């Protein structure tokens, strides 16, 4: 596995775990609308509460799998592909509520890195 893929897996994996396990209650400049935490952000997007748990669960699982993939590569492509889809959804939600571009920079970077992981893992 190329070194760049390993680096991206660590960045994306730890980034997802940081947001969903350590900072989900924190206010950041990147939350959608005027949301102060992740639950409020999902409400801002007009999503049902169940989506918070579904998306959060998927992101935590994918974050763990990207890290596990450093030693067990078969899990990398599926995990990265799910992150690509989730980040496309995150960008769409930011656009839906008319957020400034700055607010969806993290999702765009995660999309790009996850997409690169997918491409590299297919080589």
C-alpha positions as CSV (number, residue, x, y, z in Angstrom):
1,X,0.0,0.0,0.0
2,X,1.5,3.4,-1.0
3,X,2.6,5.7,1.8
4,X,0.2,8.5,0.7
5,X,-2.8,6.2,1.1
6,X,-1.7,5.3,4.6
7,X,-1.3,9.0,5.5
8,X,-4.7,9.8,4.0
9,X,-6.3,6.9,5.9
10,X,-4.9,8.2,9.2
11,X,-6.0,11.8,8.5
12,X,-9.5,10.8,7.4
13,X,-10.0,8.1,10.0
14,X,-8.8,10.2,13.0
15,X,-10.7,13.2,11.6
16,X,-14.0,11.3,11.6
17,X,-13.4,9.9,15.0
18,X,-12.4,13.4,16.4
19,X,-15.6,15.0,15.1
20,X,-18.0,12.3,16.1
21,X,-16.5,11.1,19.4
22,X,-14.7,14.1,20.8
23,X,-16.2,17.2,19.3
24,X,-19.8,16.4,18.5
25,X,-21.0,18.8,21.3
26,X,-18.5,21.5,20.3
27,X,-19.3,24.7,18.4
28,X,-17.1,25.2,15.4
29,X,-17.0,27.7,12.5
30,X,-18.0,24.8,10.2
31,X,-21.3,23.8,11.6
32,X,-24.3,24.2,9.2
33,X,-26.4,27.3,9.7
34,X,-26.2,28.6,13.3
35,X,-25.9,25.1,14.8
36,X,-23.8,24.8,18.0
37,X,-23.3,21.0,17.9
38,X,-23.8,18.1,15.5
39,X,-27.4,17.3,16.6
40,X,-28.4,21.0,16.0
41,X,-26.6,20.8,12.6
42,X,-28.7,17.9,11.5
43,X,-31.9,19.7,12.6
44,X,-30.7,22.8,10.7
45,X,-30.6,20.6,7.6
46,X,-34.2,19.4,8.2
47,X,-33.1,15.8,8.7
48,X,-34.8,13.5,11.2
49,X,-33.1,12.7,14.4
50,X,-32.5,9.1,13.3
51,X,-30.2,10.4,10.5
52,X,-27.9,11.8,13.2
53,X,-27.4,8.3,14.6
54,X,-27.2,6.6,11.2
55,X,-24.7,9.0,9.7
56,X,-22.7,9.2,13.0
57,X,-22.6,5.4,13.2
58,X,-21.4,5.1,9.6
59,X,-18.7,7.7,10.1
60,X,-17.4,6.2,13.3
61,X,-17.3,2.7,11.6
62,X,-15.6,4.1,8.5
63,X,-13.1,6.0,10.6
64,X,-12.2,2.8,12.5
65,X,-12.1,0.7,9.3
66,X,-9.7,3.2,7.6
67,X,-7.3,2.8,10.6
68,X,-7.8,-1.0,10.6
69,X,-7.1,-0.9,6.9
70,X,-3.5,0.1,7.7
71,X,-3.0,-3.6,8.6
72,X,-5.9,-5.2,6.8
73,X,-6.2,-3.5,3.3
74,X,-9.4,-5.2,2.1
75,X,-11.6,-2.8,4.3
76,X,-10.1,0.4,2.9
77,X,-12.0,0.7,-0.4
78,X,-15.5,0.1,1.1
79,X,-14.9,2.4,4.0
80,X,-13.4,5.2,1.8
81,X,-16.3,4.8,-0.7
82,X,-18.9,5.2,2.1
83,X,-17.1,8.4,3.3
84,X,-17.2,9.7,-0.3
85,X,-20.9,9.3,-0.4
86,X,-21.4,10.8,3.1
87,X,-19.3,13.8,2.3
88,X,-21.2,14.4,-0.9
89,X,-24.3,14.4,1.3
90,X,-22.7,16.8,3.7
91,X,-21.8,19.3,1.0
92,X,-25.3,19.0,-0.4
93,X,-26.8,19.8,3.0
94,X,-24.5,22.9,3.4
95,X,-25.7,24.1,-0.1
96,X,-29.3,23.4,0.9
97,X,-29.2,25.8,3.8
98,X,-27.1,28.4,1.9
99,X,-23.9,28.1,4.0
100,X,-20.9,30.1,3.0
101,X,-18.2,28.1,1.2
102,X,-16.0,28.2,4.3
103,X,-18.4,26.0,6.2
104,X,-18.1,23.1,3.8
105,X,-14.3,23.2,3.3
106,X,-13.8,20.3,5.8
107,X,-16.3,18.1,4.0
108,X,-14.8,19.0,0.6
109,X,-11.3,18.1,1.9
110,X,-12.6,14.8,3.4
111,X,-14.3,14.0,0.1
112,X,-11.1,14.7,-1.9
113,X,-8.9,12.6,0.5
114,X,-11.4,9.7,0.6
115,X,-11.7,9.8,-3.2
116,X,-7.9,9.7,-3.5
117,X,-7.9,6.7,-1.1
118,X,-10.4,5.0,-3.4
119,X,-8.4,5.6,-6.5
120,X,-5.1,4.5,-4.8
121,X,-6.7,1.4,-3.4
122,X,-7.8,0.3,-6.8
123,X,-4.3,0.5,-8.3
